[in-house]
Structure formats: C-alpha cells, structure tokens
Amino acid sequence: MREILSTRMDIQSVKIDLIHWLTELQDKSTLKKLQGLKEQQEITFELSAEQKKELDSRLEKYENGEMKFSSWETVKDRIRNRAKDDL
C-alpha cells in the first residue's frame, strides 16, 4: 500500500488525484462512506461558558479525588429501586 502523503506527493497533488478518482467512482457503498466522513469533518460545536465552567469544576473535583464513582451494575440497581419506590 502506498503512503498517501509521500515526500513526492504534496497535498494539492493528493487532492487532484482524489478528485479524478471521485469523478469516476461508481461504488455507492464507498460514496456513502466518503459522505459520512465528510459530514463528520463538518460537525463542530462550541460549549457555552457555563458548560466549560461546569466541565472545569468536575475535572478539578476528579483531580482532587472528590468524585464518587459507581459500577454500571450499582447504577442499574439504584435506578430499579427508585422505579419500584415510585410505583
């Protein structure tokens, strides 16, 4: 398998090569995968200042050993018990 960005092939050459390849591509499965990759690259989001503050606070608690963790089994049991109590 050849290296995509070899020393002989710069980024512009790779782009041109891919464009030519895409114009001839007929495989719908490959096109769907490429479309998915493109959409993943387009997804961007920003956290609000409040969200960033909350994440920083939680990270600080974690780093200071102030957070309590539970196993998934414990969490499921806790939820089931709360549901029984609500009935």
N, CA, C and O atoms as CSV, one atom per row, in Angstrom:
chain,resi,resn,atom,element,x,y,z
A,1,MET,N,N,0.842,-1.182,0.000
A,1,MET,CA,C,0.000,0.000,0.000
A,1,MET,C,C,0.884,1.240,0.000
A,1,MET,O,O,1.815,1.347,0.797
A,2,ARG,N,N,0.593,2.156,-0.880
A,2,ARG,CA,C,1.448,3.336,-0.955
A,2,ARG,C,C,1.038,4.363,0.094
A,2,ARG,O,O,-0.131,4.459,0.468
A,3,GLU,N,N,1.987,5.099,0.542
A,3,GLU,CA,C,1.745,6.155,1.517
A,3,GLU,C,C,1.067,7.313,0.799
A,3,GLU,O,O,1.541,7.772,-0.240
A,4,ILE,N,N,-0.062,7.790,1.367
A,4,ILE,CA,C,-0.837,8.833,0.696
A,4,ILE,C,C,-0.049,10.128,0.579
A,4,ILE,O,O,0.011,10.715,-0.502
A,5,LEU,N,N,0.546,10.577,1.649
A,5,LEU,CA,C,1.294,11.825,1.608
A,5,LEU,C,C,2.785,11.516,1.642
A,5,LEU,O,O,3.456,11.745,2.648
A,6,SER,N,N,3.283,11.005,0.553
A,6,SER,CA,C,4.711,10.702,0.467
A,6,SER,C,C,5.479,11.986,0.210
A,6,SER,O,O,4.891,13.039,-0.038
A,7,THR,N,N,6.765,11.889,0.270
A,7,THR,CA,C,7.591,13.077,0.026
A,7,THR,C,C,7.456,13.560,-1.404
A,7,THR,O,O,7.688,14.738,-1.676
A,8,ARG,N,N,7.086,12.680,-2.325
A,8,ARG,CA,C,6.944,13.059,-3.730
A,8,ARG,C,C,5.597,13.699,-4.041
A,8,ARG,O,O,5.456,14.399,-5.044
A,9,MET,N,N,4.617,13.465,-3.194
A,9,MET,CA,C,3.263,13.915,-3.490
A,9,MET,C,C,2.811,14.930,-2.442
A,9,MET,O,O,2.626,14.569,-1.280
A,10,ASP,N,N,2.634,16.178,-2.829
A,10,ASP,CA,C,2.183,17.177,-1.880
A,10,ASP,C,C,0.663,17.146,-1.740
A,10,ASP,O,O,-0.017,16.399,-2.443
A,11,ILE,N,N,0.150,17.942,-0.852
A,11,ILE,CA,C,-1.291,17.936,-0.551
A,11,ILE,C,C,-2.128,18.256,-1.785
A,11,ILE,O,O,-3.138,17.596,-2.026
A,12,GLN,N,N,-1.736,19.237,-2.556
A,12,GLN,CA,C,-2.501,19.611,-3.752
A,12,GLN,C,C,-2.558,18.458,-4.748
A,12,GLN,O,O,-3.590,18.226,-5.379
A,13,SER,N,N,-1.461,17.746,-4.885
A,13,SER,CA,C,-1.439,16.596,-5.788
A,13,SER,C,C,-2.386,15.509,-5.299
A,13,SER,O,O,-3.078,14.874,-6.095
A,14,VAL,N,N,-2.413,15.298,-3.995
A,14,VAL,CA,C,-3.325,14.298,-3.420
A,14,VAL,C,C,-4.769,14.704,-3.691
A,14,VAL,O,O,-5.587,13.869,-4.079
A,15,LYS,N,N,-5.085,15.977,-3.491
A,15,LYS,CA,C,-6.445,16.456,-3.736
A,15,LYS,C,C,-6.851,16.238,-5.193
A,15,LYS,O,O,-7.945,15.746,-5.470
A,16,ILE,N,N,-5.985,16.599,-6.101
A,16,ILE,CA,C,-6.285,16.430,-7.533
A,16,ILE,C,C,-6.469,14.959,-7.866
A,16,ILE,O,O,-7.386,14.594,-8.603
A,17,ASP,N,N,-5.607,14.121,-7.329
A,17,ASP,CA,C,-5.724,12.679,-7.545
A,17,ASP,C,C,-7.067,12.168,-7.022
A,17,ASP,O,O,-7.729,11.376,-7.693
A,18,LEU,N,N,-7.470,12.606,-5.844
A,18,LEU,CA,C,-8.751,12.176,-5.272
A,18,LEU,C,C,-9.940,12.693,-6.087
A,18,LEU,O,O,-10.919,11.974,-6.284
A,19,ILE,N,N,-9.853,13.923,-6.552
A,19,ILE,CA,C,-10.933,14.478,-7.379
A,19,ILE,C,C,-11.127,13.638,-8.640
A,19,ILE,O,O,-12.252,13.294,-9.001
A,20,HIS,N,N,-10.040,13.320,-9.293
A,20,HIS,CA,C,-10.127,12.483,-10.506
A,20,HIS,C,C,-10.716,11.117,-10.170
A,20,HIS,O,O,-11.563,10.601,-10.899
A,21,TRP,N,N,-10.271,10.549,-9.082
A,21,TRP,CA,C,-10.775,9.231,-8.658
A,21,TRP,C,C,-12.268,9.300,-8.353
A,21,TRP,O,O,-13.025,8.411,-8.742
A,22,LEU,N,N,-12.698,10.365,-7.650
A,22,LEU,CA,C,-14.110,10.514,-7.287
A,22,LEU,C,C,-15.009,10.687,-8.509
A,22,LEU,O,O,-16.134,10.186,-8.534
A,23,THR,N,N,-14.513,11.395,-9.518
A,23,THR,CA,C,-15.346,11.617,-10.701
A,23,THR,C,C,-15.647,10.316,-11.440
A,23,THR,O,O,-16.647,10.225,-12.152
A,24,GLU,N,N,-14.804,9.329,-11.277
A,24,GLU,CA,C,-15.001,8.038,-11.939
A,24,GLU,C,C,-15.642,6.989,-11.030
A,24,GLU,O,O,-16.068,5.936,-11.504
A,25,LEU,N,N,-15.711,7.269,-9.740
A,25,LEU,CA,C,-16.182,6.285,-8.762
A,25,LEU,C,C,-17.668,5.977,-8.954
A,25,LEU,O,O,-18.486,6.892,-9.046
A,26,GLN,N,N,-18.011,4.707,-9.013
A,26,GLN,CA,C,-19.399,4.278,-9.189
A,26,GLN,C,C,-19.910,3.469,-7.988
A,26,GLN,O,O,-21.112,3.224,-7.889
A,27,ASP,N,N,-19.043,3.060,-7.096
A,27,ASP,CA,C,-19.412,2.216,-5.961
A,27,ASP,C,C,-20.179,3.032,-4.909
A,27,ASP,O,O,-19.604,3.879,-4.225
A,28,LYS,N,N,-21.484,2.763,-4.794
A,28,LYS,CA,C,-22.342,3.521,-3.886
A,28,LYS,C,C,-21.916,3.359,-2.428
A,28,LYS,O,O,-22.005,4.305,-1.645
A,29,SER,N,N,-21.460,2.177,-2.067
A,29,SER,CA,C,-21.019,1.928,-0.701
A,29,SER,C,C,-19.838,2.824,-0.335
A,29,SER,O,O,-19.813,3.413,0.745
A,30,THR,N,N,-18.884,2.923,-1.217
A,30,THR,CA,C,-17.722,3.778,-0.974
A,30,THR,C,C,-18.134,5.244,-0.933
A,30,THR,O,O,-17.635,6.003,-0.102
A,31,LEU,N,N,-19.039,5.650,-1.820
A,31,LEU,CA,C,-19.516,7.033,-1.826
A,31,LEU,C,C,-20.236,7.371,-0.522
A,31,LEU,O,O,-20.061,8.465,0.015
A,32,LYS,N,N,-21.045,6.439,-0.007
A,32,LYS,CA,C,-21.735,6.672,1.268
A,32,LYS,C,C,-20.733,6.813,2.406
A,32,LYS,O,O,-20.899,7.667,3.277
A,33,LYS,N,N,-19.701,5.987,2.404
A,33,LYS,CA,C,-18.671,6.074,3.445
A,33,LYS,C,C,-17.949,7.415,3.368
A,33,LYS,O,O,-17.684,8.046,4.392
A,34,LEU,N,N,-17.635,7.843,2.158
A,34,LEU,CA,C,-16.960,9.126,1.985
A,34,LEU,C,C,-17.862,10.285,2.413
A,34,LEU,O,O,-17.392,11.252,3.011
A,35,GLN,N,N,-19.147,10.186,2.109
A,35,GLN,CA,C,-20.095,11.224,2.527
A,35,GLN,C,C,-20.157,11.281,4.048
A,35,GLN,O,O,-20.192,12.366,4.629
A,36,GLY,N,N,-20.171,10.117,4.695
A,36,GLY,CA,C,-20.171,10.071,6.156
A,36,GLY,C,C,-18.922,10.706,6.741
A,36,GLY,O,O,-18.999,11.438,7.727
A,37,LEU,N,N,-17.778,10.432,6.141
A,37,LEU,CA,C,-16.529,11.030,6.588
A,37,LEU,C,C,-16.571,12.547,6.436
A,37,LEU,O,O,-16.126,13.281,7.318
A,38,LYS,N,N,-17.106,13.005,5.316
A,38,LYS,CA,C,-17.228,14.447,5.073
A,38,LYS,C,C,-18.123,15.090,6.130
A,38,LYS,O,O,-17.791,16.150,6.662
A,39,GLU,N,N,-19.250,14.458,6.435
A,39,GLU,CA,C,-20.177,15.005,7.425
A,39,GLU,C,C,-19.544,15.034,8.819
A,39,GLU,O,O,-19.777,15.968,9.586
A,40,GLN,N,N,-18.754,14.026,9.145
A,40,GLN,CA,C,-18.061,14.022,10.436
A,40,GLN,C,C,-17.098,15.198,10.535
A,40,GLN,O,O,-16.970,15.813,11.593
A,41,GLN,N,N,-16.428,15.506,9.444
A,41,GLN,CA,C,-15.479,16.613,9.427
A,41,GLN,C,C,-16.183,17.957,9.560
A,41,GLN,O,O,-15.595,18.924,10.046
A,42,GLU,N,N,-17.444,18.020,9.128
A,42,GLU,CA,C,-18.194,19.270,9.156
A,42,GLU,C,C,-18.817,19.545,10.515
A,42,GLU,O,O,-19.194,20.680,10.808
A,43,ILE,N,N,-18.927,18.518,11.345
A,43,ILE,CA,C,-19.583,18.677,12.636
A,43,ILE,C,C,-18.657,19.430,13.584
A,43,ILE,O,O,-17.570,18.961,13.919
A,44,THR,N,N,-19.098,20.573,13.996
A,44,THR,CA,C,-18.379,21.339,15.002
A,44,THR,C,C,-19.397,21.888,15.978
A,44,THR,O,O,-20.536,22.176,15.610
A,45,PHE,N,N,-18.988,22.029,17.195
A,45,PHE,CA,C,-19.877,22.620,18.172
A,45,PHE,C,C,-19.039,23.355,19.212
A,45,PHE,O,O,-17.869,23.040,19.432
A,46,GLU,N,N,-19.643,24.304,19.820
A,46,GLU,CA,C,-18.979,25.097,20.840
A,46,GLU,C,C,-19.715,24.924,22.158
A,46,GLU,O,O,-20.945,24.896,22.198
A,47,LEU,N,N,-18.963,24.811,23.213
A,47,LEU,CA,C,-19.560,24.770,24.539
A,47,LEU,C,C,-19.785,26.194,25.011
A,47,LEU,O,O,-19.001,27.095,24.713
A,48,SER,N,N,-20.867,26.381,25.750
A,48,SER,CA,C,-21.111,27.701,26.322
A,48,SER,C,C,-20.132,27.920,27.476
A,48,SER,O,O,-19.501,26.978,27.954
A,49,ALA,N,N,-20.017,29.154,27.909
A,49,ALA,CA,C,-19.129,29.475,29.036
A,49,ALA,C,C,-19.563,28.702,30.275
A,49,ALA,O,O,-18.727,28.241,31.052
A,50,GLU,N,N,-20.870,28.565,30.455
A,50,GLU,CA,C,-21.399,27.833,31.613
A,50,GLU,C,C,-21.032,26.346,31.537
A,50,GLU,O,O,-20.669,25.746,32.549
A,51,GLN,N,N,-21.126,25.756,30.354
A,51,GLN,CA,C,-20.756,24.358,30.178
A,51,GLN,C,C,-19.270,24.140,30.434
A,51,GLN,O,O,-18.879,23.164,31.076
A,52,LYS,N,N,-18.440,25.057,29.927
A,52,LYS,CA,C,-16.996,24.963,30.153
A,52,LYS,C,C,-16.677,25.064,31.641
A,52,LYS,O,O,-15.833,24.331,32.158
A,53,LYS,N,N,-17.362,25.980,32.321
A,53,LYS,CA,C,-17.157,26.155,33.763
A,53,LYS,C,C,-17.516,24.874,34.511
A,53,LYS,O,O,-16.791,24.453,35.412
A,54,GLU,N,N,-18.631,24.259,34.138
A,54,GLU,CA,C,-19.060,23.012,34.781
A,54,GLU,C,C,-18.051,21.893,34.530
A,54,GLU,O,O,-17.711,21.151,35.452
A,55,LEU,N,N,-17.574,21.766,33.308
A,55,LEU,CA,C,-16.576,20.739,32.999
A,55,LEU,C,C,-15.285,20.967,33.774
A,55,LEU,O,O,-14.688,20.018,34.283
A,56,ASP,N,N,-14.853,22.216,33.864
A,56,ASP,CA,C,-13.648,22.532,34.632
A,56,ASP,C,C,-13.834,22.181,36.104
A,56,ASP,O,O,-12.929,21.649,36.746
A,57,SER,N,N,-15.011,22.484,36.625
A,57,SER,CA,C,-15.309,22.169,38.028
A,57,SER,C,C,-15.263,20.661,38.274
A,57,SER,O,O,-14.698,20.204,39.268
A,58,ARG,N,N,-15.856,19.903,37.371
A,58,ARG,CA,C,-15.851,18.442,37.516
A,58,ARG,C,C,-14.446,17.877,37.378
A,58,ARG,O,O,-14.073,16.957,38.105
A,59,LEU,N,N,-13.667,18.418,36.453
A,59,LEU,CA,C,-12.291,17.964,36.278
A,59,LEU,C,C,-11.470,18.231,37.537
A,59,LEU,O,O,-10.679,17.388,37.960
A,60,GLU,N,N,-11.660,19.397,38.125
A,60,GLU,CA,C,-10.946,19.740,39.356
A,60,GLU,C,C,-11.328,18.770,40.482
A,60,GLU,O,O,-10.459,18.298,41.215
A,61,LYS,N,N,-12.615,18.475,40.617
A,61,LYS,CA,C,-13.062,17.511,41.638
A,61,LYS,C,C,-12.454,16.140,41.396
A,61,LYS,O,O,-12.035,15.461,42.334
A,62,TYR,N,N,-12.409,15.738,40.130
A,62,TYR,CA,C,-11.812,14.445,39.789
A,62,TYR,C,C,-10.334,14.426,40.171
A,62,TYR,O,O,-9.861,13.482,40.805
A,63,GLU,N,N,-9.616,15.465,39.786
A,63,GLU,CA,C,-8.190,15.523,40.069
A,63,GLU,C,C,-7.892,15.572,41.560
A,63,GLU,O,O,-6.840,15.104,41.997
A,64,ASN,N,N,-8.808,16.134,42.349
A,64,ASN,CA,C,-8.636,16.212,43.798
A,64,ASN,C,C,-9.171,14.977,44.525
A,64,ASN,O,O,-9.128,14.913,45.753
A,65,GLY,N,N,-9.673,14.002,43.773
A,65,GLY,CA,C,-10.197,12.781,44.381
A,65,GLY,C,C,-11.519,12.973,45.100
A,65,GLY,O,O,-11.853,12.206,46.003
A,66,GLU,N,N,-12.272,13.988,44.709
A,66,GLU,CA,C,-13.529,14.322,45.377
A,66,GLU,C,C,-14.763,13.726,44.697
A,66,GLU,O,O,-15.887,13.954,45.146
A,67,MET,N,N,-14.565,12.973,43.633
A,67,MET,CA,C,-15.711,12.407,42.914
A,67,MET,C,C,-15.938,10.973,43.353
A,67,MET,O,O,-14.997,10.239,43.655
A,68,LYS,N,N,-17.200,10.593,43.381
A,68,LYS,CA,C,-17.568,9.226,43.710
A,68,LYS,C,C,-18.029,8.532,42.433
A,68,LYS,O,O,-18.767,9.105,41.632
A,69,PHE,N,N,-17.588,7.306,42.257
A,69,PHE,CA,C,-17.937,6.543,41.068
A,69,PHE,C,C,-18.669,5.278,41.469
A,69,PHE,O,O,-18.459,4.749,42.561
A,70,SER,N,N,-19.529,4.793,40.583
A,70,SER,CA,C,-20.284,3.565,40.815
A,70,SER,C,C,-20.155,2.670,39.596
A,70,SER,O,O,-19.984,3.146,38.473
A,71,SER,N,N,-20.238,1.374,39.832
A,71,SER,CA,C,-20.228,0.435,38.712
A,71,SER,C,C,-21.568,0.524,37.988
A,71,SER,O,O,-22.553,1.019,38.537
A,72,TRP,N,N,-21.589,0.044,36.763
A,72,TRP,CA,C,-22.831,0.052,35.984
A,72,TRP,C,C,-23.898,-0.789,36.682
A,72,TRP,O,O,-25.072,-0.421,36.680
A,73,GLU,N,N,-23.501,-1.908,37.276
A,73,GLU,CA,C,-24.467,-2.761,37.987
A,73,GLU,C,C,-25.090,-2.013,39.157
A,73,GLU,O,O,-26.296,-2.111,39.383
A,74,THR,N,N,-24.284,-1.273,39.899
A,74,THR,CA,C,-24.799,-0.494,41.033
A,74,THR,C,C,-25.773,0.575,40.556
A,74,THR,O,O,-26.815,0.792,41.175
A,75,VAL,N,N,-25.439,1.231,39.474
A,75,VAL,CA,C,-26.311,2.275,38.928
A,75,VAL,C,C,-27.642,1.677,38.481
A,75,VAL,O,O,-28.701,2.241,38.760
A,76,LYS,N,N,-27.594,0.535,37.787
A,76,LYS,CA,C,-28.843,-0.114,37.342
A,76,LYS,C,C,-29.698,-0.487,38.539
A,76,LYS,O,O,-30.908,-0.263,38.526
A,77,ASP,N,N,-29.086,-1.056,39.582
A,77,ASP,CA,C,-29.840,-1.419,40.789
A,77,ASP,C,C,-30.469,-0.192,41.434
A,77,ASP,O,O,-31.618,-0.236,41.873
A,78,ARG,N,N,-29.719,0.895,41.490
A,78,ARG,CA,C,-30.236,2.123,42.081
A,78,ARG,C,C,-31.444,2.631,41.300
A,78,ARG,O,O,-32.430,3.063,41.897
A,79,ILE,N,N,-31.377,2.584,39.989
A,79,ILE,CA,C,-32.490,3.034,39.146
A,79,ILE,C,C,-33.698,2.127,39.332
A,79,ILE,O,O,-34.824,2.607,39.462
A,80,ARG,N,N,-33.471,0.831,39.346
A,80,ARG,CA,C,-34.581,-0.111,39.544
A,80,ARG,C,C,-35.258,0.119,40.882
A,80,ARG,O,O,-36.486,0.092,40.971
A,81,ASN,N,N,-34.465,0.345,41.928
A,81,ASN,CA,C,-35.043,0.559,43.252
A,81,ASN,C,C,-35.840,1.855,43.307
A,81,ASN,O,O,-36.889,1.906,43.950
A,82,ARG,N,N,-35.365,2.890,42.654
A,82,ARG,CA,C,-36.113,4.149,42.609
A,82,ARG,C,C,-37.426,3.970,41.847
A,82,ARG,O,O,-38.454,4.530,42.225
A,83,ALA,N,N,-37.379,3.190,40.778
A,83,ALA,CA,C,-38.594,2.946,39.988
A,83,ALA,C,C,-39.609,2.185,40.816
A,83,ALA,O,O,-40.800,2.491,40.752
A,84,LYS,N,N,-39.174,1.201,41.594
A,84,LYS,CA,C,-40.078,0.434,42.461
A,84,LYS,C,C,-40.703,1.348,43.501
A,84,LYS,O,O,-41.892,1.234,43.798
A,85,ASP,N,N,-39.905,2.256,44.058
A,85,ASP,CA,C,-40.407,3.176,45.072
A,85,ASP,C,C,-41.441,4.131,44.494
A,85,ASP,O,O,-42.375,4.523,45.192
A,86,ASP,N,N,-41.287,4.509,43.227
A,86,ASP,CA,C,-42.211,5.436,42.586
A,86,ASP,C,C,-43.549,4.767,42.239
A,86,ASP,O,O,-44.556,5.450,42.050
A,87,LEU,N,N,-43.557,3.442,42.156
A,87,LEU,CA,C,-44.801,2.737,41.829
A,87,LEU,C,C,-45.643,2.681,43.031
A,87,LEU,O,O,-46.743,2.131,42.988
